């Protein structure tokens, strides 16, 4: 499945321009978020991306055919949220402990 085609239209290209030096995002990174409306950790991942002006495409595993199977194929279980950053699958949280703010900030180039 191509995330750029099978998405809910959540791409945010208008966020590509950060003020000079205000964020580490280089305008070239591709970020896809696999999520579901009922998922609290998914909502937190979305808030993090939006707060940091990281454009992303959201794929709802409940409504996009084959999306849940794609997650299972890559991570071995139906675990969301999942980020795909430039083709690399990343689990942005630890079950029971929450979102990995520092690690995701580093991975997305928000800290220098």
Wavefront OBJ file of the C-alpha trace (Angstrom):
o trace
v 0.000 0.000 0.000
v 1.207 3.496 -0.783
v 0.588 5.739 2.237
v 0.440 8.836 0.055
v -2.485 7.336 -1.853
v -4.365 5.459 0.872
v -4.598 8.291 3.334
v -7.371 10.354 4.806
v -6.016 13.511 3.243
v -4.208 14.547 6.407
v -1.108 15.710 4.575
v -0.156 19.192 5.706
v 2.088 20.692 3.027
v 1.277 24.208 4.213
v 3.441 23.484 7.263
v 6.579 22.939 5.204
v 7.850 26.420 5.890
v 9.158 26.916 9.407
v 10.594 30.306 10.199
v 14.319 30.270 9.478
v 16.041 28.264 12.177
v 12.873 27.718 14.212
v 12.646 23.993 13.628
v 14.852 21.148 12.524
v 12.482 19.910 9.868
v 14.266 20.246 6.536
v 11.177 20.224 4.306
v 12.130 16.908 2.745
v 11.173 14.347 5.389
v 8.149 12.142 4.716
v 6.115 11.237 7.796
v 3.157 8.860 7.856
v 1.122 8.192 10.999
v -0.854 4.945 11.278
v -3.620 5.535 13.811
v -7.245 5.001 14.812
v -9.805 7.449 16.228
v -10.159 5.508 19.501
v -6.397 5.468 20.177
v -5.281 7.921 22.892
v -1.582 7.503 22.047
v -2.397 8.196 18.385
v -4.051 11.483 19.326
v -0.947 12.409 21.318
v 1.302 11.578 18.346
v -0.862 13.813 16.114
v -0.714 16.663 18.638
v 3.074 16.330 18.813
v 3.471 16.452 15.031
v 1.077 19.378 14.655
v 2.615 21.340 17.548
v 6.045 20.962 15.963
v 4.836 21.840 12.449
v 5.801 18.453 11.031
v 3.677 17.719 7.949
v 2.318 14.187 7.940
v -0.144 11.883 6.284
v -2.487 10.047 8.615
v -3.748 6.567 7.789
v -6.691 5.330 9.858
v -6.258 1.569 10.208
v -9.994 1.203 10.854
v -11.171 2.813 7.627
v -8.368 2.376 5.084
v -8.490 -1.099 3.527
v -5.263 -3.023 4.134
v -3.801 -0.483 6.580
v -4.028 -2.748 9.645
v -2.440 -5.585 7.666
v 0.370 -3.222 6.633
v 1.087 -2.412 10.290
v 1.079 -6.113 11.187
v 3.373 -6.904 8.253
v 5.942 -4.343 9.412
v 5.809 -4.604 13.203
v 4.410 -8.080 13.785
v 1.303 -6.936 15.637
v -1.514 -4.437 15.427
v 0.243 -1.771 17.478
v -0.573 1.875 16.923
v 0.453 4.596 16.686
v 3.217 3.839 14.234
v 5.235 6.488 12.448
v 6.922 5.840 9.152
v 9.696 8.405 8.820
v 11.356 8.376 5.409
v 10.396 4.717 5.056
v 11.588 3.666 8.531
v 8.914 2.284 10.883
v 9.140 3.821 14.358
v 6.990 3.133 17.419
v 6.715 6.561 19.080
v 5.557 5.331 22.478
v 6.170 2.711 25.141
v 3.003 0.796 26.099
v 1.892 1.893 29.540
v 4.415 4.732 29.662
v 3.289 6.985 26.817
v 4.750 9.044 24.017
v 8.533 9.293 23.623
v 8.840 13.074 23.325
v 12.641 13.354 23.547
v 13.353 10.447 21.223
v 10.855 11.646 18.621
v 12.177 15.216 18.845
v 15.661 13.923 18.110
v 14.518 11.563 15.348
v 12.571 14.345 13.634
v 15.433 16.830 13.917
v 13.705 19.179 16.347
v 16.671 19.394 18.708
v 20.205 20.252 17.789
l 1 2 3 4 5 6 7 8 9 10 11 12 13 14 15 16 17 18 19 20 21 22 23 24 25 26 27 28 29 30 31 32 33 34 35 36 37 38 39 40 41 42 43 44 45 46 47 48 49 50 51 52 53 54 55 56 57 58 59 60 61 62 63 64 65 66 67 68 69 70 71 72 73 74 75 76 77 78 79 80 81 82 83 84 85 86 87 88 89 90 91 92 93 94 95 96 97 98 99 100 101 102 103 104 105 106 107 108 109 110 111 112
